[in-house]
Amino acid sequence: MIFWIVTGVLLLALLAYVVLIYNQLVSLKHNVSKAWANIDVLLKQRHDELPKLVEVCKQYMGYEQDTLKQVVEARAQVAAARERGDIAALGAAESRLRLGLGGLFALAEAYPELKADEGFRHLADRITALENAIADRREYYNESVNLNNVRIEQFPDVLVARRFGFGPAQLLEFGEAQTADVDVRELFGR
């Protein structure tokens, strides 16, 4: 009789432990989703602001169409990757967009009237603030992904994760162009 009571208590304790692990894994999975949603909101906001910035720049930078075209194309690539939820493609497109924006802001230095334009200054400040917020959210997202990925590989969590189909999430990484310094001389063709 005592054997069955002890066995029952152990089984209940084991079941409670599995439920605890499962609930923690669910929480981690949803934190990754929430972190991605936070990035997505900022990417949408930046997506909406960029055409306004390009339009203001077009008024002053008529012959700098290559730089403007690069920003517009990279914006479209970011939007497409974001819509598909393709983290790897988003990272590559973000690298191209940030490089293009860096070039655009560097070129703006050669146009005093553009730098003096209140609309340009407002949009540039807004996009810079969005860039900073995206960087913060990217850091939070990657931390959430890391916590999730480590947890689903740790014992005994790996047993529950495999049994219930918890999988790894993908880090949001940017290419070398994202982390490299911008060559301003190259941007000005010197």
SELOVO-177342 format. One record per residue: residue in three letters; x, y, z of N, C-alpha, C in turn; residue number from 1. Coordinates in steps of 0.05 Angstrom, whole numbers, plus 5000, padded with zeros to 4 digits. Atoms other than C-alpha are relative to their C-alpha. Example, Ala and Ser with C-alpha at 12.3 -4.5 7.8 and 13.67 -1.06 7.14 Angstrom:
ALA,5018,4976,5000,5246,4910,5156,5018,5024,5000,1;
SER,4984,4976,4999,5273,4979,5143,4985,5022,5014,2;
# end
This chain:
MET,5016,4976,5000,5000,5000,5000,5017,5025,5000,1;
ILE,4982,4977,4998,5055,5049,5019,5015,5004,4973,2;
PHE,4987,4998,5026,5090,5032,4954,4983,5015,4980,3;
TRP,5018,4987,5019,5029,5055,4914,4997,5030,5007,4;
ILE,5002,4972,4992,5023,5119,4954,5025,5015,4992,5;
VAL,4974,4987,5007,5097,5136,4945,5002,5002,4970,6;
THR,4999,5000,5029,5092,5118,4871,4981,5022,4989,7;
GLY,5019,4980,5009,5030,5162,4863,5010,5028,5005,8;
VAL,4989,4973,4993,5063,5221,4899,5023,5007,4981,9;
LEU,4977,4995,5018,5126,5214,4856,4989,5006,4971,10;
LEU,5011,4994,5027,5084,5211,4792,4987,5027,4999,11;
LEU,5012,4973,4999,5045,5273,4813,5021,5021,5000,12;
ALA,4978,4981,5000,5110,5309,4829,5013,5002,4973,13;
LEU,4988,5000,5027,5139,5288,4762,4981,5015,4980,14;
LEU,5019,4987,5018,5075,5311,4726,5000,5030,5005,15;
ALA,4999,4972,4994,5077,5377,4763,5025,5013,4989,16;
TYR,4975,4990,5010,5150,5386,4744,4999,5003,4969,17;
VAL,5003,4998,5029,5135,5372,4670,4981,5023,4993,18;
VAL,5019,4978,5005,5076,5421,4672,5015,5027,5005,19;
LEU,4985,4976,4994,5122,5474,4703,5020,5006,4977,20;
ILE,4981,4996,5022,5175,5464,4649,4985,5008,4975,21;
TYR,5016,4994,5023,5122,5465,4595,4991,5029,5000,22;
ASN,5010,4973,4997,5092,5530,4621,5023,5021,4996,23;
GLN,4977,4982,5004,5161,5562,4624,5009,5002,4971,24;
LEU,4993,5000,5028,5176,5541,4553,4980,5016,4983,25;
VAL,5021,4985,5013,5110,5570,4530,5005,5030,5004,26;
SER,4995,4972,4994,5127,5635,4564,5024,5011,4984,27;
LEU,4976,4992,5016,5196,5638,4530,4992,5003,4971,28;
LYS,5009,4999,5028,5164,5624,4462,4984,5025,4995,29;
HIS,5017,4976,5004,5114,5680,4471,5017,5026,5005,30;
ASN,4982,4977,4997,5169,5728,4495,5015,5005,4974,31;
VAL,4987,4997,5026,5205,5715,4429,4980,5013,4980,32;
SER,5021,4989,5018,5140,5730,4391,4995,5029,5007,33;
LYS,5005,4972,4991,5128,5793,4432,5023,5018,4992,34;
ALA,4976,4984,5007,5199,5817,4420,5000,5005,4970,35;
TRP,5002,4996,5029,5190,5806,4345,4979,5020,4993,36;
ALA,5022,4981,5005,5124,5843,4346,5009,5029,5006,37;
ASN,4990,4973,4994,5159,5903,4379,5018,5010,4978,38;
ILE,4983,4992,5022,5211,5904,4324,4982,5006,4975,39;
ASP,5018,4997,5023,5156,5897,4272,4986,5027,5000,40;
VAL,5014,4974,4998,5119,5958,4297,5019,5023,4992,41;
LEU,4980,4979,5007,5182,6001,4292,5008,4999,4971,42;
LEU,4993,5002,5029,5199,5974,4223,4978,5012,4983,43;
LYS,5023,4988,5015,5129,5993,4199,5001,5030,5002,44;
GLN,4999,4971,4997,5137,6063,4228,5022,5011,4983,45;
ARG,4978,4991,5017,5204,6071,4194,4994,4998,4971,46;
HIS,5009,5005,5028,5176,6042,4130,4982,5023,4990,47;
ASP,5018,4978,5007,5123,6097,4131,5015,5027,4998,48;
GLU,4986,4975,4999,5173,6153,4146,5020,5003,4977,49;
LEU,4979,4998,5020,5226,6136,4094,4992,5013,4974,50;
PRO,5008,4986,5025,5186,6157,4031,4999,5030,5004,51;
LYS,5002,4972,4995,5175,6225,4063,5028,5012,5000,52;
LEU,4972,4991,5000,5250,6233,4075,5011,5001,4972,53;
VAL,4990,5001,5027,5267,6211,4005,4988,5022,4983,54;
GLU,5014,4979,5016,5216,6260,3976,5012,5027,5006,55;
VAL,4987,4975,4993,5246,6318,4015,5028,5002,4988,56;
CYS,4972,5000,5012,5316,6298,3992,4999,5004,4970,57;
LYS,5002,4997,5029,5294,6293,3920,4998,5029,4991,58;
GLN,5003,4972,5006,5276,6366,3921,5027,5015,4999,59;
TYR,4974,4987,4998,5348,6384,3938,5022,4985,4986,60;
MET,4978,5017,5010,5389,6326,3912,4993,4987,4973,61;
GLY,5009,5010,5026,5367,6319,3840,5018,4980,4987,62;
TYR,4982,5018,5014,5429,6285,3814,5011,4978,5017,63;
GLU,4991,5021,4982,5440,6239,3873,4980,4977,5000,64;
GLN,5021,5019,5002,5388,6190,3848,5009,4972,5009,65;
ASP,4991,5027,4993,5431,6128,3860,4997,4995,5030,66;
THR,5003,5003,4971,5433,6140,3935,4971,4997,5008,67;
LEU,5028,5001,4993,5359,6153,3938,4987,4974,4991,68;
LYS,5011,5025,5010,5344,6092,3895,5009,4977,5018,69;
GLN,4990,5021,4982,5387,6049,3941,4983,4999,5026,70;
VAL,5016,5000,4976,5347,6071,4002,4972,4989,4994,71;
VAL,5027,5009,5007,5280,6059,3967,5000,4970,4995,72;
GLU,4999,5029,5005,5300,5990,3942,5005,4984,5026,73;
ALA,4995,5014,4975,5328,5970,4010,4975,5000,5018,74;
ARG,5025,4998,4984,5264,5995,4043,4980,4978,4991,75;
ALA,5018,5020,5011,5224,5949,3997,5008,4972,5008,76;
GLN,4989,5026,4991,5269,5890,4014,4994,4994,5029,77;
VAL,5005,5003,4972,5261,5902,4088,4970,4994,5004,78;
ALA,5029,5004,4998,5185,5906,4080,4992,4972,4992,79;
ALA,5007,5027,5010,5182,5841,4040,5010,4979,5020,80;
ALA,4990,5019,4980,5226,5804,4090,4984,5000,5026,81;
ARG,5016,4997,4976,5186,5831,4148,4972,4987,4996,82;
GLU,5026,5013,5005,5120,5809,4116,5002,4970,5000,83;
ARG,4997,5029,5001,5147,5739,4105,5009,4989,5027,84;
GLY,4989,5010,4975,5177,5736,4175,5026,4986,4996,85;
ASP,4974,5012,5007,5244,5717,4143,5022,5015,5014,86;
ILE,4981,4986,4983,5293,5736,4197,5027,5004,4986,87;
ALA,4974,4998,5013,5356,5721,4156,4999,5021,4977,88;
ALA,5003,4980,5021,5331,5762,4096,4997,5028,5011,89;
LEU,5004,4974,4987,5310,5818,4142,5027,5011,5009,90;
GLY,4974,4991,4992,5380,5821,4171,5016,5011,4977,91;
ALA,4985,4991,5024,5411,5827,4102,4989,5026,4989,92;
ALA,5013,4976,5011,5360,5878,4078,5005,5024,5019,93;
GLU,4995,4978,4980,5369,5919,4143,5028,5011,4996,94;
SER,4972,4991,5005,5444,5921,4129,5001,5019,4976,95;
ARG,5000,4983,5023,5432,5949,4060,4986,5027,5005,96;
LEU,5014,4976,4995,5381,5999,4085,5016,5019,5018,97;
ARG,4984,4983,4983,5425,6024,4141,5024,5012,4986,98;
LEU,4978,4989,5016,5483,6032,4093,4990,5022,4982,99;
GLY,5012,4979,5017,5438,6071,4046,4992,5025,5016,100;
LEU,5007,4977,4983,5412,6115,4102,5025,5015,5009,101;
GLY,4975,4987,4992,5483,6128,4125,5011,5017,4977,102;
GLY,4991,4985,5024,5501,6149,4054,4982,5024,4995,103;
LEU,5019,4977,5004,5439,6193,4049,5006,5022,5020,104;
PHE,4995,4979,4980,5454,6229,4114,5028,5012,4995,105;
ALA,4974,4989,5006,5527,6236,4094,4999,5020,4976,106;
LEU,5004,4982,5024,5507,6266,4026,4985,5025,5008,107;
ALA,5015,4976,4992,5459,6313,4061,5019,5022,5011,108;
GLU,4981,4981,4990,5520,6346,4092,5009,5019,4978,109;
ALA,4991,4983,5023,5537,6373,4022,4978,5019,4991,110;
TYR,5023,4984,5008,5469,6407,4017,4991,5017,5024,111;
PRO,5007,4984,4976,5464,6464,4068,4970,5007,5000,112;
GLU,5028,4993,5000,5394,6482,4044,4983,4976,5010,113;
LEU,5014,5024,4991,5372,6410,4056,5002,4997,5030,114;
LYS,4996,5002,4971,5402,6408,4125,4984,5021,5015,115;
ALA,5016,4978,4987,5366,6474,4141,4970,4995,4998,116;
ASP,5029,5006,5004,5299,6446,4117,4988,4987,5025,117;
GLU,5012,5010,4975,5255,6436,4178,4988,4972,4996,118;
GLY,5012,5026,5006,5219,6377,4145,5022,4978,5000,119;
PHE,4978,5019,5000,5285,6342,4132,5011,4995,5028,120;
ARG,4989,5004,4973,5311,6354,4202,4981,4984,5017,121;
HIS,5020,5015,4984,5246,6329,4233,5000,4970,4992,122;
LEU,5001,5028,5009,5245,6266,4189,5026,4986,5007,123;
ALA,4974,5012,4994,5320,6253,4199,5001,4993,5030,124;
ASP,5000,5005,4971,5311,6259,4275,4981,4977,5006,125;
ARG,5020,5021,4995,5249,6214,4273,5012,4973,4992,126;
ILE,4989,5025,5009,5285,6161,4232,5024,4991,5017,127;
THR,4978,5006,4982,5347,6165,4276,4989,4989,5026,128;
ALA,5013,5010,4976,5302,6155,4337,4989,4972,4996,129;
LEU,5010,5027,5006,5269,6096,4304,5022,4980,4997,130;
GLU,4977,5018,5003,5337,6066,4286,5010,4992,5027,131;
ASN,4991,5006,4973,5358,6071,4359,4981,4981,5014,132;
ALA,5020,5017,4987,5293,6040,4382,5001,4972,4988,133;
ILE,4997,5026,5013,5301,5984,4331,5024,4985,5011,134;
ALA,4976,5013,4988,5371,5970,4357,4995,4990,5028,135;
ASP,5007,5009,4973,5345,5967,4428,4982,4975,4999,136;
ARG,5019,5023,5002,5288,5920,4408,5013,4976,4989,137;
ARG,4985,5023,5011,5335,5877,4367,5016,4987,5022,138;
GLU,4985,5011,4978,5378,5868,4428,4982,4984,5019,139;
TYR,5019,5014,4984,5317,5848,4469,4990,4974,4986,140;
TYR,5009,5024,5015,5293,5801,4414,5022,4978,5001,141;
ASN,4978,5020,5000,5361,5767,4409,5004,4987,5028,142;
GLU,4998,5011,4972,5364,5759,4485,4977,4980,5005,143;
SER,5023,5018,4998,5294,5728,4483,5005,4974,4985,144;
VAL,4994,5024,5017,5315,5681,4427,5021,4983,5014,145;
ASN,4979,5015,4986,5378,5662,4465,4990,4985,5024,146;
LEU,5011,5014,4977,5340,5646,4529,4983,4976,4991,147;
ASN,5016,5022,5010,5291,5604,4489,5017,4977,4990,148;
ASN,4984,5021,5012,5344,5567,4450,5017,4985,5021,149;
VAL,4985,5014,4979,5387,5552,4511,4982,4982,5016,150;
ARG,5019,5015,4983,5327,5529,4551,4991,4974,4987,151;
ILE,5010,5024,5013,5302,5480,4499,5022,4979,4995,152;
GLU,4978,5019,5003,5371,5447,4496,5010,4990,5027,153;
GLN,4991,5009,4973,5381,5440,4572,4983,4976,5009,154;
PHE,5013,5023,4989,5365,5376,4607,4988,5008,5027,155;
PRO,5020,5018,5013,5310,5359,4628,4981,5014,4981,156;
ASP,5018,4985,5017,5276,5415,4589,4999,4990,4971,157;
VAL,4999,5010,5028,5299,5385,4523,4980,4977,4996,158;
LEU,5019,5022,5002,5255,5324,4537,4972,5010,4996,159;
VAL,5027,4987,5003,5193,5367,4545,4998,5015,4974,160;
ALA,4999,4984,5024,5213,5413,4488,4996,4982,4975,161;
ARG,5003,5018,5023,5221,5355,4439,4972,4987,4999,162;
ARG,5026,5014,4998,5158,5320,4463,4977,5018,4990,163;
PHE,5022,4982,5006,5115,5382,4453,5007,5019,4976,164;
GLY,4994,4985,5025,5149,5410,4391,5011,5028,5003,165;
PHE,4988,4973,4998,5185,5471,4418,5026,5000,4984,166;
GLY,4976,4998,5017,5238,5492,4368,5016,5025,5005,167;
PRO,4984,4977,4997,5294,5541,4365,4990,5024,4983,168;
ALA,5006,4975,5015,5283,5613,4342,5026,5010,4988,169;
GLN,4977,4990,5014,5329,5650,4296,5007,5028,5009,170;
LEU,4990,4974,4992,5372,5708,4319,4998,5019,4976,171;
LEU,5000,4979,5021,5366,5774,4281,5028,5011,4999,172;
GLU,4972,4992,5003,5436,5785,4255,5002,5017,4975,173;
PHE,4995,4983,5023,5463,5837,4208,5028,4994,4989,174;
GLY,4975,5005,5013,5519,5831,4158,5023,5018,5008,175;
GLU,4977,4984,4994,5588,5861,4160,4995,5029,4993,176;
ALA,5005,4972,5008,5563,5923,4124,4986,5015,5022,177;
GLN,5014,4987,4978,5519,5937,4184,5018,5009,5022,178;
THR,4983,4994,4978,5576,5938,4233,5025,5016,4991,179;
ALA,4976,4986,5010,5630,5969,4188,4995,5030,5000,180;
ASP,5002,4971,5002,5646,6043,4188,4993,5007,4971,181;
VAL,5007,4990,5026,5618,6082,4130,5023,5017,4990,182;
ASP,4978,4985,5013,5671,6108,4082,4988,5024,4987,183;
VAL,5013,4976,5009,5648,6179,4073,5013,5010,4974,184;
ARG,4987,4992,5025,5700,6193,4019,4989,4985,4976,185;
GLU,5012,5015,5022,5671,6137,3977,4972,5010,4993,186;
LEU,5027,4990,5004,5601,6165,3986,5001,5026,4983,187;
PHE,4998,4975,5015,5624,6232,3958,5016,4996,4974,188;
GLY,4986,5005,5025,5662,6199,3901,5028,5011,4999,189;
ARG,4973,4989,4999,5730,6222,3924,5020,4979,5007,190;
# end
